[in-house]
Amino acid sequence: MLFPNKLFSYSESILSKLPVVLKELKKQPLGVRELYQKVSRSLDGVNEYVDVLDCLYALHKIEYDEEEGVLHYVI
């Protein structure tokens, strides 16, 4: 997981990608694959996408609904 430091700028870090994912989830709950398709242009691959989801989940900004199989934005 890349965080801003002397080697990586903010724009290269995971933190700059968090708002991109949250913006999509604020519109509507989405499945993991559907969300990736919507934000993939802003990310550097699946590994970065998983890192973003991990970070948002750890911050309690998203939740996964197992029954519906979708990610929800948490207010």
N, C-alpha and C positions, 0 to 999 in steps of 0.2 A: 504494500500500500504506500503510495507516494504522498508525502506531506511536504509542504513548502519548507525549504531550507536553503543552505548556501548553494547547493547543486541544482535544485529544482525550483523554478518560479511558481507563483500561485497558479498561473494559467496552465502549467504542466502538472499540477497536483490534482489529487482526487477531490479536494475541497471545491475546486472550480466547477466540477461536474455535478455536484449535489443539487444545485438549483435547477439544472436541466431536467433531471429525473423527477424532482418534486413538482415542477410545473406541469408535467404530463399527468401525474397522479392527482393533482388538485382538480383537474378537469373531470376525471372519472377513474374508478378502480380498473386496473388492467392486469391481465395475466403476465407472467414473467416474460414469456416469448413476445407477446404483443408490445410490452413496454420496451423491450430491447429493440424491436424493429423501429419504434418511433424515435429512440434516442441514439441509435447506433452511429449516426453521422457525427455526433458530438463526442464520441468515445473512441478510444484506441483499441477496441477489441472486447472480447467476452471477459477476459480477466479483469480489466478495468471496470466493466459493468458489475461484476460480482463484488469487487471491492467497494464500489459506490453503494450497492445494496446492503452490504455488511455494515458499512459506516452509518447509513441512514437507520438501519434496524437497531444498531447499538445506541444511537441517539434518540430512539423511540419516536422517530419521524414517520416510519412506515410500519405496517403490520401485514402479515400474510394470513388470509382467510382460507383455511384448509378446505372448508366445505365448498366454497365457490371457486377456489383455486385462483384467487386474485390478490394483488397487493393494494392496500388502502393507505391513503395519506392520513396521518394522525394529527389532529388539531392540537 
